[in-house]
């Protein structure tokens, strides 16, 4: 399903849905962060996705990471809550969502990085110095920057 992200755009369509979702920041032993190249919007992002009934939100983080990257993870902490009403996501089926995402930091406990070819066309460990070379949505870049900030102790609430 294709999607269009509107960010601080007065021409964004009206929201008709809010879906709790997660993103997950994972770093390897070299300090690189794991990013996926998404099929639906052709942007680089942290792995993540929608919360399903019957699971805890940290279970969602573990499941979505495994589905999109092949990695097993253990959630360590909440990086932040991202609920900007000016970030609207329109899908080709008519759904228009307001962003509502929790970003977690997690550690890699097993598995091998791989694409799933339905949501993810590439999985890559990225040095922070190389982030500016990738096409990353501003709201996703904010989460990445927060996750990589060694001085951040309290979660972002915004």
N, CA, C and O atoms as a GROMACS GRO file, in nm:
protein
  632
    1UNK      N    1   0.084  -0.118   0.000
    1UNK     CA    2   0.000   0.000   0.000
    1UNK      C    3   0.089   0.124   0.000
    1UNK      O    4   0.177   0.137   0.085
    2UNK      N    5   0.066   0.214  -0.093
    2UNK     CA    6   0.144   0.337  -0.102
    2UNK      C    7   0.097   0.437   0.004
    2UNK      O    8  -0.017   0.433   0.049
    3UNK      N    9   0.189   0.527   0.041
    3UNK     CA   10   0.154   0.629   0.139
    3UNK      C   11   0.222   0.759   0.103
    3UNK      O   12   0.325   0.762   0.035
    4UNK      N   13   0.161   0.868   0.150
    4UNK     CA   14   0.219   1.001   0.135
    4UNK      C   15   0.222   1.063   0.273
    4UNK      O   16   0.121   1.067   0.343
    5UNK      N   17   0.339   1.113   0.312
    5UNK     CA   18   0.353   1.182   0.440
    5UNK      C   19   0.341   1.331   0.418
    5UNK      O   20   0.408   1.388   0.331
    6UNK      N   21   0.256   1.396   0.496
    6UNK     CA   22   0.241   1.540   0.496
    6UNK      C   23   0.297   1.591   0.629
    6UNK      O   24   0.262   1.540   0.735
    7UNK      N   25   0.384   1.690   0.623
    7UNK     CA   26   0.448   1.740   0.743
    7UNK      C   27   0.439   1.892   0.743
    7UNK      O   28   0.500   1.958   0.659
    8UNK      N   29   0.362   1.946   0.836
    8UNK     CA   30   0.338   2.091   0.842
    8UNK      C   31   0.288   2.144   0.708
    8UNK      O   32   0.330   2.250   0.663
    9UNK      N   33   0.199   2.068   0.647
    9UNK     CA   34   0.148   2.100   0.514
    9UNK      C   35  -0.001   2.135   0.523
    9UNK      O   36  -0.082   2.048   0.554
   10UNK      N   37  -0.037   2.261   0.497
   10UNK     CA   38  -0.178   2.301   0.508
   10UNK      C   39  -0.268   2.232   0.406
   10UNK      O   40  -0.391   2.238   0.420
   11UNK      N   41  -0.212   2.167   0.304
   11UNK     CA   42  -0.294   2.097   0.205
   11UNK      C   43  -0.316   1.950   0.241
   11UNK      O   44  -0.375   1.875   0.163
   12UNK      N   45  -0.270   1.909   0.359
   12UNK     CA   46  -0.290   1.770   0.401
   12UNK      C   47  -0.439   1.738   0.412
   12UNK      O   48  -0.516   1.824   0.455
   13UNK      N   49  -0.479   1.618   0.375
   13UNK     CA   50  -0.620   1.581   0.389
   13UNK      C   51  -0.657   1.568   0.537
   13UNK      O   52  -0.569   1.551   0.621
   14UNK      N   53  -0.786   1.576   0.568
   14UNK     CA   54  -0.828   1.564   0.708
   14UNK      C   55  -0.804   1.423   0.762
   14UNK      O   56  -0.823   1.324   0.691
   15UNK      N   57  -0.763   1.417   0.886
   15UNK     CA   58  -0.734   1.289   0.954
   15UNK      C   59  -0.865   1.214   0.979
   15UNK      O   60  -0.964   1.273   1.021
   16UNK      N   61  -0.864   1.082   0.954
   16UNK     CA   62  -0.979   0.998   0.987
   16UNK      C   63  -0.940   0.877   1.072
   16UNK      O   64  -1.021   0.787   1.093
   17UNK      N   65  -0.813   0.875   1.120
   17UNK     CA   66  -0.766   0.758   1.193
   17UNK      C   67  -0.646   0.794   1.280
   17UNK      O   68  -0.564   0.879   1.244
   18UNK      N   69  -0.637   0.729   1.394
   18UNK     CA   70  -0.519   0.734   1.479
   18UNK      C   71  -0.488   0.590   1.516
   18UNK      O   72  -0.572   0.520   1.573
   19UNK      N   73  -0.367   0.545   1.483
   19UNK     CA   74  -0.328   0.406   1.509
   19UNK      C   75  -0.200   0.407   1.591
   19UNK      O   76  -0.098   0.458   1.545
   20UNK      N   77  -0.202   0.351   1.712
   20UNK     CA   78  -0.078   0.342   1.788
   20UNK      C   79   0.025   0.260   1.711
   20UNK      O   80  -0.006   0.154   1.656
   21UNK      N   81   0.148   0.311   1.707
   21UNK     CA   82   0.254   0.240   1.638
   21UNK      C   83   0.384   0.258   1.714
   21UNK      O   84   0.392   0.334   1.810
   22UNK      N   85   0.487   0.185   1.668
   22UNK     CA   86   0.618   0.191   1.731
   22UNK      C   87   0.726   0.209   1.625
   22UNK      O   88   0.706   0.174   1.508
   23UNK      N   89   0.838   0.262   1.668
   23UNK     CA   90   0.962   0.254   1.593
   23UNK      C   91   1.067   0.206   1.692
   23UNK      O   92   1.053   0.222   1.813
   24UNK      N   93   1.173   0.144   1.637
   24UNK     CA   94   1.272   0.081   1.724
   24UNK      C   95   1.412   0.120   1.679
   24UNK      O   96   1.450   0.099   1.563
   25UNK      N   97   1.489   0.176   1.772
   25UNK     CA   98   1.628   0.215   1.746
   25UNK      C   99   1.718   0.106   1.802
   25UNK      O  100   1.717   0.076   1.921
   26UNK      N  101   1.798   0.046   1.711
   26UNK     CA  102   1.888  -0.063   1.748
   26UNK      C  103   2.028  -0.023   1.702
   26UNK      O  104   2.045   0.022   1.589
   27UNK      N  105   2.126  -0.040   1.789
   27UNK     CA  106   2.264  -0.010   1.752
   27UNK      C  107   2.347  -0.138   1.761
   27UNK      O  108   2.322  -0.224   1.845
   28UNK      N  109   2.446  -0.147   1.674
   28UNK     CA  110   2.536  -0.261   1.679
   28UNK      C  111   2.657  -0.227   1.767
   28UNK      O  112   2.665  -0.118   1.823
   29UNK      N  113   2.751  -0.321   1.779
   29UNK     CA  114   2.868  -0.302   1.864
   29UNK      C  115   2.955  -0.185   1.820
   29UNK      O  116   3.030  -0.130   1.900
   30UNK      N  117   2.945  -0.147   1.693
   30UNK     CA  118   3.022  -0.034   1.641
   30UNK      C  119   2.950   0.100   1.657
   30UNK      O  120   3.003   0.204   1.620
   31UNK      N  121   2.828   0.097   1.713
   31UNK     CA  122   2.751   0.220   1.734
   31UNK      C  123   2.665   0.262   1.618
   31UNK      O  124   2.599   0.365   1.624
   32UNK      N  125   2.665   0.183   1.512
   32UNK     CA  126   2.580   0.215   1.396
   32UNK      C  127   2.434   0.185   1.430
   32UNK      O  128   2.406   0.098   1.514
   33UNK      N  129   2.343   0.256   1.366
   33UNK     CA  130   2.200   0.237   1.389
   33UNK      C  131   2.140   0.160   1.271
   33UNK      O  132   2.180   0.180   1.156
   34UNK      N  133   2.044   0.073   1.300
   34UNK     CA  134   1.981  -0.007   1.195
   34UNK      C  135   1.866   0.072   1.132
   34UNK      O  136   1.775   0.117   1.202
   35UNK      N  137   1.871   0.087   0.999
   35UNK     CA  138   1.765   0.154   0.926
   35UNK      C  139   1.714   0.061   0.817
   35UNK      O  140   1.785  -0.026   0.767
   36UNK      N  141   1.588   0.082   0.782
   36UNK     CA  142   1.527   0.008   0.672
   36UNK      C  143   1.488   0.106   0.562
   36UNK      O  144   1.456   0.221   0.590
   37UNK      N  145   1.493   0.059   0.438
   37UNK     CA  146   1.446   0.138   0.324
   37UNK      C  147   1.306   0.087   0.294
   37UNK      O  148   1.289  -0.025   0.246
   38UNK      N  149   1.207   0.169   0.322
   38UNK     CA  150   1.067   0.128   0.314
   38UNK      C  151   1.016   0.127   0.170
   38UNK      O  152   1.051   0.212   0.088
   39UNK      N  153   0.935   0.028   0.141
   39UNK     CA  154   0.876   0.015   0.008
   39UNK      C  155   0.762   0.115  -0.010
   39UNK      O  156   0.748   0.171  -0.119
   40UNK      N  157   0.680   0.139   0.094
   40UNK     CA  158   0.558   0.218   0.076
   40UNK      C  159   0.582   0.366   0.050
   40UNK      O  160   0.500   0.430  -0.015
   41UNK      N  161   0.694   0.423   0.099
   41UNK     CA  162   0.718   0.565   0.075
   41UNK      C  163   0.860   0.594   0.025
   41UNK      O  164   0.897   0.711   0.008
   42UNK      N  165   0.939   0.491   0.003
   42UNK     CA  166   1.075   0.502  -0.051
   42UNK      C  167   1.166   0.586   0.038
   42UNK      O  168   1.260   0.649  -0.012
   43UNK      N  169   1.141   0.586   0.168
   43UNK     CA  170   1.225   0.659   0.263
   43UNK      C  171   1.297   0.561   0.355
   43UNK      O  172   1.254   0.447   0.373
   44UNK      N  173   1.408   0.607   0.413
   44UNK     CA  174   1.479   0.531   0.515
   44UNK      C  175   1.415   0.561   0.651
   44UNK      O  176   1.374   0.674   0.678
   45UNK      N  177   1.409   0.459   0.735
   45UNK     CA  178   1.339   0.474   0.863
   45UNK      C  179   1.391   0.371   0.964
   45UNK      O  180   1.461   0.276   0.929
   46UNK      N  181   1.354   0.393   1.088
   46UNK     CA  182   1.371   0.290   1.189
   46UNK      C  183   1.267   0.182   1.163
   46UNK      O  184   1.159   0.213   1.113
   47UNK      N  185   1.296   0.057   1.195
   47UNK     CA  186   1.192  -0.045   1.182
   47UNK      C  187   1.076  -0.014   1.277
   47UNK      O  188   1.095   0.049   1.381
   48UNK      N  189   0.958  -0.061   1.240
   48UNK     CA  190   0.842  -0.039   1.327
   48UNK      C  191   0.713  -0.061   1.252
   48UNK      O  192   0.712  -0.096   1.134
   49UNK      N  193   0.603  -0.039   1.324
   49UNK     CA  194   0.472  -0.057   1.263
   49UNK      C  195   0.362  -0.050   1.365
   49UNK      O  196   0.383  -0.012   1.480
   50UNK      N  197   0.242  -0.090   1.321
   50UNK     CA  198   0.121  -0.075   1.401
   50UNK      C  199   0.106  -0.177   1.512
   50UNK      O  200   0.149  -0.292   1.501
   51UNK      N  201   0.045  -0.131   1.619
   51UNK     CA  202   0.014  -0.212   1.737
   51UNK      C  203  -0.108  -0.300   1.709
   51UNK      O  204  -0.209  -0.253   1.658
   52UNK      N  205  -0.096  -0.429   1.741
   52UNK     CA  206  -0.206  -0.523   1.722
   52UNK      C  207  -0.279  -0.550   1.853
   52UNK      O  208  -0.216  -0.551   1.959
   53UNK      N  209  -0.412  -0.572   1.847
   53UNK     CA  210  -0.486  -0.609   1.968
   53UNK      C  211  -0.426  -0.735   2.031
   53UNK      O  212  -0.382  -0.826   1.961
   54UNK      N  213  -0.424  -0.738   2.163
   54UNK     CA  214  -0.378  -0.856   2.235
   54UNK      C  215  -0.230  -0.861   2.263
   54UNK      O  216  -0.182  -0.958   2.321
   55UNK      N  217  -0.156  -0.757   2.224
   55UNK     CA  218  -0.013  -0.756   2.255
   55UNK      C  219   0.022  -0.630   2.332
   55UNK      O  220  -0.046  -0.528   2.321
   56UNK      N  221   0.129  -0.638   2.411
   56UNK     CA  222   0.179  -0.518   2.477
   56UNK      C  223   0.252  -0.434   2.373
   56UNK      O  224   0.288  -0.484   2.267
   57UNK      N  225   0.273  -0.307   2.402
   57UNK     CA  226   0.338  -0.220   2.305
   57UNK      C  227   0.484  -0.261   2.285
   57UNK      O  228   0.538  -0.244   2.176
   58UNK      N  229   0.549  -0.316   2.390
   58UNK     CA  230   0.686  -0.364   2.370
   58UNK      C  231   0.686  -0.493   2.288
   58UNK      O  232   0.781  -0.518   2.214
   59UNK      N  233   0.581  -0.575   2.298
   59UNK     CA  234   0.568  -0.692   2.210
   59UNK      C  235   0.558  -0.646   2.065
   59UNK      O  236   0.612  -0.710   1.975
   60UNK      N  237   0.487  -0.535   2.042
   60UNK     CA  238   0.476  -0.480   1.907
   60UNK      C  239   0.615  -0.443   1.854
   60UNK      O  240   0.647  -0.471   1.739
   61UNK      N  241   0.696  -0.380   1.938
   61UNK     CA  242   0.830  -0.340   1.896
   61UNK      C  243   0.914  -0.462   1.857
   61UNK      O  244   0.984  -0.460   1.756
   62UNK      N  245   0.907  -0.568   1.937
   62UNK     CA  246   0.982  -0.690   1.909
   62UNK      C  247   0.932  -0.756   1.780
   62UNK      O  248   1.011  -0.796   1.695
   63UNK      N  249   0.799  -0.768   1.765
   63UNK     CA  250   0.740  -0.833   1.648
   63UNK      C  251   0.772  -0.757   1.520
   63UNK      O  252   0.815  -0.817   1.422
   64UNK      N  253   0.750  -0.627   1.521
   64UNK     CA  254   0.773  -0.547   1.401
   64UNK      C  255   0.920  -0.548   1.360
   64UNK      O  256   0.951  -0.554   1.241
   65UNK      N  257   1.010  -0.544   1.456
   65UNK     CA  258   1.153  -0.551   1.424
   65UNK      C  259   1.185  -0.684   1.358
   65UNK      O  260   1.256  -0.688   1.257
   66UNK      N  261   1.135  -0.794   1.413
   66UNK     CA  262   1.161  -0.926   1.355
   66UNK      C  263   1.101  -0.937   1.215
   66UNK      O  264   1.166  -0.988   1.124
   67UNK      N  265   0.977  -0.888   1.197
   67UNK     CA  266   0.911  -0.896   1.066
   67UNK      C  267   0.988  -0.817   0.959
   67UNK      O  268   1.005  -0.865   0.847
   68UNK      N  269   1.032  -0.696   0.993
   68UNK     CA  270   1.091  -0.608   0.893
   68UNK      C  271   1.241  -0.626   0.872
   68UNK      O  272   1.294  -0.590   0.768
   69UNK      N  273   1.310  -0.684   0.973
   69UNK     CA  274   1.457  -0.691   0.963
   69UNK      C  275   1.515  -0.829   0.985
   69UNK      O  276   1.631  -0.853   0.949
   70UNK      N  277   1.440  -0.922   1.043
   70UNK     CA  278   1.493  -1.054   1.076
   70UNK      C  279   1.565  -1.058   1.210
   70UNK      O  280   1.615  -1.163   1.249
   71UNK      N  281   1.572  -0.946   1.281
   71UNK     CA  282   1.645  -0.942   1.408
   71UNK      C  283   1.553  -0.964   1.527
   71UNK      O  284   1.438  -0.922   1.528
   72UNK      N  285   1.607  -1.032   1.627
   72UNK     CA  286   1.543  -1.044   1.757
   72UNK      C  287   1.602  -0.936   1.846
   72UNK      O  288   1.722  -0.912   1.846
   73UNK      N  289   1.515  -0.870   1.922
   73UNK     CA  290   1.560  -0.760   2.008
   73UNK      C  291   1.494  -0.769   2.145
   73UNK      O  292   1.393  -0.835   2.165
   74UNK      N  293   1.557  -0.698   2.239
   74UNK     CA  294   1.500  -0.679   2.372
   74UNK      C  295   1.490  -0.529   2.394
   74UNK      O  296   1.588  -0.456   2.379
   75UNK      N  297   1.370  -0.483   2.429
   75UNK     CA  298   1.346  -0.340   2.451
   75UNK      C  299   1.416  -0.296   2.579
   75UNK      O  300   1.406  -0.361   2.683
   76UNK      N  301   1.489  -0.182   2.568
   76UNK     CA  302   1.564  -0.128   2.681
   76UNK      C  303   1.497  -0.008   2.746
   76UNK      O  304   1.490   0.003   2.868
   77UNK      N  305   1.447   0.084   2.661
   77UNK     CA  306   1.389   0.208   2.716
   77UNK      C  307   1.302   0.276   2.612
   77UNK      O  308   1.310   0.247   2.493
   78UNK      N  309   1.220   0.367   2.662
   78UNK     CA  310   1.139   0.453   2.576
   78UNK      C  311   1.222   0.574   2.537
   78UNK      O  312   1.271   0.646   2.624
   79UNK      N  313   1.238   0.597   2.407
   79UNK     CA  314   1.308   0.715   2.358
   79UNK      C  315   1.215   0.835   2.358
   79UNK      O  316   1.254   0.945   2.395
   80UNK      N  317   1.088   0.812   2.316
   80UNK     CA  318   0.995   0.923   2.312
   80UNK      C  319   0.859   0.887   2.257
   80UNK      O  320   0.838   0.779   2.202
   81UNK      N  321   0.768   0.980   2.273
   81UNK     CA  322   0.630   0.971   2.223
   81UNK      C  323   0.614   1.079   2.118
   81UNK      O  324   0.638   1.197   2.144
   82UNK      N  325   0.572   1.038   1.997
   82UNK     CA  326   0.567   1.130   1.883
   82UNK      C  327   0.423   1.135   1.833
   82UNK      O  328   0.373   1.041   1.771
   83UNK      N  329   0.357   1.249   1.862
   83UNK     CA  330   0.214   1.262   1.832
   83UNK      C  331   0.182   1.394   1.761
   83UNK      O  332   0.076   1.451   1.781
   84UNK      N  333   0.273   1.440   1.679
   84UNK     CA  334   0.257   1.567   1.611
   84UNK      C  335   0.131   1.566   1.523
   84UNK      O  336   0.126   1.491   1.426
   85UNK      N  337   0.029   1.648   1.555
   85UNK     CA  338  -0.092   1.651   1.473
   85UNK      C  339  -0.068   1.710   1.334
   85UNK      O  340  -0.156   1.704   1.248
   86UNK      N  341   0.049   1.768   1.313
   86UNK     CA  342   0.082   1.825   1.182
   86UNK      C  343   0.161   1.728   1.095
   86UNK      O  344   0.208   1.764   0.987
   87UNK      N  345   0.175   1.603   1.142
   87UNK     CA  346   0.231   1.496   1.060
   87UNK      C  347   0.116   1.401   1.027
   87UNK      O  348   0.069   1.327   1.113
   88UNK      N  349   0.073   1.405   0.903
   88UNK     CA  350  -0.043   1.329   0.855
   88UNK      C  351   0.006   1.231   0.748
   88UNK      O  352   0.084   1.266   0.661
   89UNK      N  353  -0.043   1.108   0.758
   89UNK     CA  354  -0.002   1.003   0.665
   89UNK      C  355  -0.125   0.956   0.589
   89UNK      O  356  -0.220   0.905   0.649
   90UNK      N  357  -0.124   0.973   0.457
   90UNK     CA  358  -0.238   0.934   0.373
   90UNK      C  359  -0.202   0.806   0.297
   90UNK      O  360  -0.097   0.797   0.233
   91UNK      N  361  -0.292   0.706   0.305
   91UNK     CA  362  -0.273   0.579   0.235
   91UNK      C  363  -0.366   0.574   0.114
   91UNK      O  364  -0.468   0.643   0.110
   92UNK      N  365  -0.330   0.492   0.017
   92UNK     CA  366  -0.408   0.487  -0.106
   92UNK      C  367  -0.544   0.420  -0.090
   92UNK      O  368  -0.623   0.419  -0.184
   93UNK      N  369  -0.573   0.364   0.029
   93UNK     CA  370  -0.706   0.306   0.054
   93UNK      C  371  -0.802   0.407   0.117
   93UNK      O  372  -0.915   0.372   0.150
   94UNK      N  373  -0.758   0.534   0.134
   94UNK     CA  374  -0.843   0.638   0.189
   94UNK      C  375  -0.818   0.668   0.335
   94UNK      O  376  -0.867   0.769   0.387
   95UNK      N  377  -0.743   0.583   0.403
   95UNK     CA  378  -0.711   0.610   0.544
   95UNK      C  379  -0.614   0.727   0.550
   95UNK      O  380  -0.518   0.735   0.473
   96UNK      N  381  -0.639   0.820   0.645
   96UNK     CA  382  -0.551   0.933   0.669
   96UNK      C  383  -0.524   0.937   0.819
   96UNK      O  384  -0.613   0.968   0.898
   97UNK      N  385  -0.402   0.906   0.857
   97UNK     CA  386  -0.366   0.895   0.998
   97UNK      C  387  -0.292   1.017   1.050
   97UNK      O  388  -0.214   1.080   0.979
   98UNK      N  389  -0.319   1.048   1.175
   98UNK     CA  390  -0.231   1.138   1.250
   98UNK      C  391  -0.122   1.051   1.309
   98UNK      O  392  -0.148   0.941   1.358
   99UNK      N  393   0.001   1.101   1.305
   99UNK     CA  394   0.112   1.030   1.367
   99UNK      C  395   0.083   1.004   1.514
   99UNK      O  396   0.040   1.095   1.585
  100UNK      N  397   0.106   0.882   1.560
  100UNK     CA  398   0.102   0.846   1.703
  100UNK      C  399   0.198   0.730   1.720
  100UNK      O  400   0.162   0.614   1.697
  101UNK      N  401   0.320   0.760   1.759
  101UNK     CA  402   0.423   0.657   1.763
  101UNK      C  403   0.506   0.667   1.889
  101UNK      O  404   0.541   0.776   1.935
  102UNK      N  405   0.537   0.551   1.945
  102UNK     CA  406   0.632   0.540   2.055
  102UNK      C  407   0.761   0.487   1.997
  102UNK      O  408   0.761   0.387   1.925
  103UNK      N  409   0.872   0.552   2.028
  103UNK     CA  410   1.002   0.505   1.981
  103UNK      C  411   1.075   0.442   2.099
  103UNK      O  412   1.086   0.502   2.206
  104UNK      N  413   1.124   0.321   2.077
  104UNK     CA  414   1.199   0.248   2.179
  104UNK      C  415   1.343   0.227   2.135
  104UNK      O  416   1.372   0.218   2.016
  105UNK      N  417   1.432   0.220   2.231
  105UNK     CA  418   1.566   0.171   2.208
  105UNK      C  419   1.566   0.023   2.244
  105UNK      O  420   1.507  -0.016   2.345
  106UNK      N  421   1.632  -0.058   2.162
  106UNK     CA  422   1.638  -0.202   2.189
  106UNK      C  423   1.777  -0.253   2.160
  106UNK      O  424   1.853  -0.192   2.085
  107UNK      N  425   1.810  -0.366   2.220
  107UNK     CA  426   1.938  -0.430   2.190
  107UNK      C  427   1.914  -0.553   2.104
  107UNK      O  428   1.816  -0.624   2.120
  108UNK      N  429   2.007  -0.575   2.015
  108UNK     CA  430   2.006  -0.688   1.922
  108UNK      C  431   2.046  -0.813   1.999
  108UNK      O  432   2.155  -0.819   2.055
  109UNK      N  433   1.957  -0.914   2.002
  109UNK     CA  434   1.985  -1.037   2.075
  109UNK      C  435   2.001  -1.160   1.985
  109UNK      O  436   2.046  -1.264   2.032
  110UNK      N  437   1.966  -1.149   1.857
  110UNK     CA  438   1.981  -1.262   1.766
  110UNK      C  439   1.927  -1.230   1.629
  110UNK      O  440   1.872  -1.122   1.605
  111UNK      N  441   1.943  -1.326   1.539
  111UNK     CA  442   1.896  -1.310   1.403
  111UNK      C  443   1.999  -1.241   1.316
  111UNK      O  444   2.100  -1.189   1.364
  112UNK      N  445   1.970  -1.242   1.187
  112UNK     CA  446   2.057  -1.182   1.086
  112UNK      C  447   1.977  -1.081   1.006
  112UNK      O  448   1.866  -1.111   0.962
  113UNK      N  449   2.031  -0.960   0.985
  113UNK     CA  450   1.956  -0.860   0.908
  113UNK      C  451   1.920  -0.910   0.769
  113UNK      O  452   2.004  -0.967   0.698
  114UNK      N  453   1.794  -0.888   0.730
  114UNK     CA  454   1.747  -0.927   0.597
  114UNK      C  455   1.625  -0.844   0.561
  114UNK      O  456   1.554  -0.794   0.649
  115UNK      N  457   1.601  -0.829   0.430
  115UNK     CA  458   1.482  -0.759   0.381
  115UNK      C  459   1.364  -0.856   0.385
  115UNK      O  460   1.382  -0.977   0.373
  116UNK      N  461   1.243  -0.802   0.401
  116UNK     CA  462   1.125  -0.889   0.395
  116UNK      C  463   1.055  -0.881   0.260
  116UNK      O  464   0.967  -0.962   0.231
  117UNK      N  465   1.094  -0.785   0.176
  117UNK     CA  466   1.043  -0.768   0.039
  117UNK      C  467   0.894  -0.736   0.030
  117UNK      O  468   0.841  -0.729  -0.081
  118UNK      N  469   0.825  -0.717   0.141
  118UNK     CA  470   0.687  -0.669   0.138
  118UNK      C  471   0.680  -0.526   0.192
  118UNK      O  472   0.606  -0.442   0.140
  119UNK      N  473   0.757  -0.499   0.297
  119UNK     CA  474   0.762  -0.365   0.355
  119UNK      C  475   0.902  -0.303   0.343
  119UNK      O  476   0.917  -0.181   0.341
  120UNK      N  477   1.002  -0.389   0.336
  120UNK     CA  478   1.142  -0.347   0.347
  120UNK      C  479   1.220  -0.389   0.224
  120UNK      O  480   1.228  -0.508   0.193
  121UNK      N  481   1.278  -0.291   0.153
  121UNK     CA  482   1.359  -0.328   0.036
  121UNK      C  483   1.508  -0.328   0.066
  121UNK      O  484   1.587  -0.377  -0.015
  122UNK      N  485   1.548  -0.276   0.182
  122UNK     CA  486   1.688  -0.282   0.225
  122UNK      C  487   1.695  -0.266   0.376
  122UNK      O  488   1.613  -0.198   0.436
  123UNK      N  489   1.795  -0.330   0.435
  123UNK     CA  490   1.825  -0.317   0.577
  123UNK      C  491   1.973  -0.285   0.586
  123UNK      O  492   2.056  -0.355   0.528
  124UNK      N  493   2.007  -0.178   0.660
  124UNK     CA  494   2.146  -0.136   0.662
  124UNK      C  495   2.184  -0.079   0.799
  124UNK      O  496   2.108  -0.005   0.860
  125UNK      N  497   2.304  -0.115   0.846
  125UNK     CA  498   2.364  -0.050   0.962
  125UNK      C  499   2.426   0.080   0.912
  125UNK      O  500   2.504   0.078   0.816
  126UNK      N  501   2.393   0.192   0.975
  126UNK     CA  502   2.434   0.324   0.925
  126UNK      C  503   2.511   0.399   1.034
  126UNK      O  504   2.466   0.408   1.148
  127UNK      N  505   2.627   0.452   0.997
  127UNK     CA  506   2.701   0.541   1.087
  127UNK      C  507   2.626   0.672   1.098
  127UNK      O  508   2.566   0.719   1.001
  128UNK      N  509   2.630   0.732   1.215
  128UNK     CA  510   2.557   0.859   1.234
  128UNK      C  511   2.609   0.966   1.138
  128UNK      O  512   2.533   1.054   1.097
  129UNK      N  513   2.736   0.961   1.102
  129UNK     CA  514   2.793   1.060   1.009
  129UNK      C  515   2.735   1.047   0.869
  129UNK      O  516   2.745   1.140   0.789
  130UNK      N  517   2.674   0.933   0.837
  130UNK     CA  518   2.618   0.909   0.704
  130UNK      C  519   2.468   0.933   0.694
  130UNK      O  520   2.410   0.917   0.586
  131UNK      N  521   2.404   0.971   0.804
  131UNK     CA  522   2.258   0.988   0.803
  131UNK      C  523   2.213   1.094   0.703
  131UNK      O  524   2.108   1.079   0.641
  132UNK      N  525   2.290   1.201   0.687
  132UNK     CA  526   2.250   1.308   0.597
  132UNK      C  527   2.252   1.268   0.450
  132UNK      O  528   2.199   1.340   0.366
  133UNK      N  529   2.312   1.154   0.418
  133UNK     CA  530   2.316   1.108   0.278
  133UNK      C  531   2.191   1.029   0.240
  133UNK      O  532   2.172   0.996   0.123
  134UNK      N  533   2.107   0.997   0.339
  134UNK     CA  534   1.987   0.916   0.315
  134UNK      C  535   1.862   1.002   0.315
  134UNK      O  536   1.856   1.105   0.382
  135UNK      N  537   1.761   0.960   0.239
  135UNK     CA  538   1.632   1.029   0.235
  135UNK      C  539   1.549   0.981   0.354
  135UNK      O  540   1.491   0.873   0.352
  136UNK      N  541   1.544   1.065   0.459
  136UNK     CA  542   1.476   1.033   0.584
  136UNK      C  543   1.374   1.143   0.613
  136UNK      O  544   1.408   1.261   0.607
  137UNK      N  545   1.250   1.105   0.645
  137UNK     CA  546   1.147   1.203   0.678
  137UNK      C  547   1.189   1.280   0.804
  137UNK      O  548   1.249   1.221   0.894
  138UNK      N  549   1.159   1.410   0.812
  138UNK     CA  550   1.199   1.489   0.930
  138UNK      C  551   1.150   1.432   1.063
  138UNK      O  552   1.223   1.437   1.162
  139UNK      N  553   1.030   1.378   1.068
  139UNK     CA  554   0.980   1.323   1.195
  139UNK      C  555   1.057   1.196   1.233
  139UNK      O  556   1.076   1.169   1.352
  140UNK      N  557   1.101   1.119   1.135
  140UNK     CA  558   1.182   1.001   1.163
  140UNK      C  559   1.322   1.043   1.204
  140UNK      O  560   1.380   0.983   1.295
  141UNK      N  561   1.376   1.143   1.140
  141UNK     CA  562   1.510   1.190   1.175
  141UNK      C  563   1.512   1.240   1.320
  141UNK      O  564   1.611   1.221   1.390
  142UNK      N  565   1.403   1.304   1.364
  142UNK     CA  566   1.394   1.350   1.503
  142UNK      C  567   1.407   1.231   1.598
  142UNK      O  568   1.480   1.239   1.696
  143UNK      N  569   1.338   1.121   1.569
  143UNK     CA  570   1.346   1.001   1.654
  143UNK      C  571   1.487   0.944   1.654
  143UNK      O  572   1.540   0.907   1.759
  144UNK      N  573   1.548   0.937   1.537
  144UNK     CA  574   1.684   0.885   1.526
  144UNK      C  575   1.780   0.971   1.608
  144UNK      O  576   1.860   0.919   1.685
  145UNK      N  577   1.769   1.103   1.592
  145UNK     CA  578   1.856   1.194   1.667
  145UNK      C  579   1.835   1.178   1.818
  145UNK      O  580   1.932   1.178   1.894
  146UNK      N  581   1.712   1.165   1.860
  146UNK     CA  582   1.685   1.146   2.003
  146UNK      C  583   1.744   1.014   2.052
  146UNK      O  584   1.802   1.009   2.160
  147UNK      N  585   1.731   0.909   1.974
  147UNK     CA  586   1.783   0.778   2.014
  147UNK      C  587   1.936   0.779   2.022
  147UNK      O  588   1.994   0.710   2.106
  148UNK      N  589   2.001   0.856   1.935
  148UNK     CA  590   2.147   0.860   1.933
  148UNK      C  591   2.208   0.959   2.032
  148UNK      O  592   2.329   0.959   2.051
  149UNK      N  593   2.126   1.041   2.096
  149UNK     CA  594   2.175   1.144   2.188
  149UNK      C  595   2.215   1.082   2.322
  149UNK      O  596   2.128   1.038   2.397
  150UNK      N  597   2.346   1.077   2.352
  150UNK     CA  598   2.389   1.012   2.477
  150UNK      C  599   2.351   1.091   2.603
  150UNK      O  600   2.354   1.036   2.713
  151UNK      N  601   2.316   1.218   2.588
  151UNK     CA  602   2.281   1.301   2.703
  151UNK      C  603   2.132   1.300   2.736
  151UNK      O  604   2.089   1.356   2.838
  152UNK      N  605   2.052   1.238   2.649
  152UNK     CA  606   1.907   1.236   2.670
  152UNK      C  607   1.875   1.134   2.779
  152UNK      O  608   1.906   1.016   2.764
  153UNK      N  609   1.812   1.178   2.887
  153UNK     CA  610   1.777   1.087   2.995
  153UNK      C  611   1.626   1.068   3.007
  153UNK      O  612   1.580   0.961   3.045
  154UNK      N  613   1.550   1.170   2.977
  154UNK     CA  614   1.404   1.160   2.984
  154UNK      C  615   1.349   1.142   2.844
  154UNK      O  616   1.404   1.195   2.748
  155UNK      N  617   1.239   1.066   2.831
  155UNK     CA  618   1.182   1.047   2.697
  155UNK      C  619   1.124   1.177   2.642
  155UNK      O  620   1.076   1.262   2.718
  156UNK      N  621   1.128   1.191   2.512
  156UNK     CA  622   1.067   1.304   2.441
  156UNK      C  623   0.915   1.285   2.443
  156UNK      O  624   0.864   1.176   2.417
  157UNK      N  625   0.844   1.391   2.474
  157UNK     CA  626   0.697   1.386   2.477
  157UNK      C  627   0.646   1.497   2.387
  157UNK      O  628   0.638   1.613   2.429
  158UNK      N  629   0.611   1.462   2.265
  158UNK     CA  630   0.564   1.566   2.175
  158UNK      C  631   0.500   1.509   2.052
  158UNK      O  632   0.454   1.584   1.966
   0.00000   0.00000   0.00000
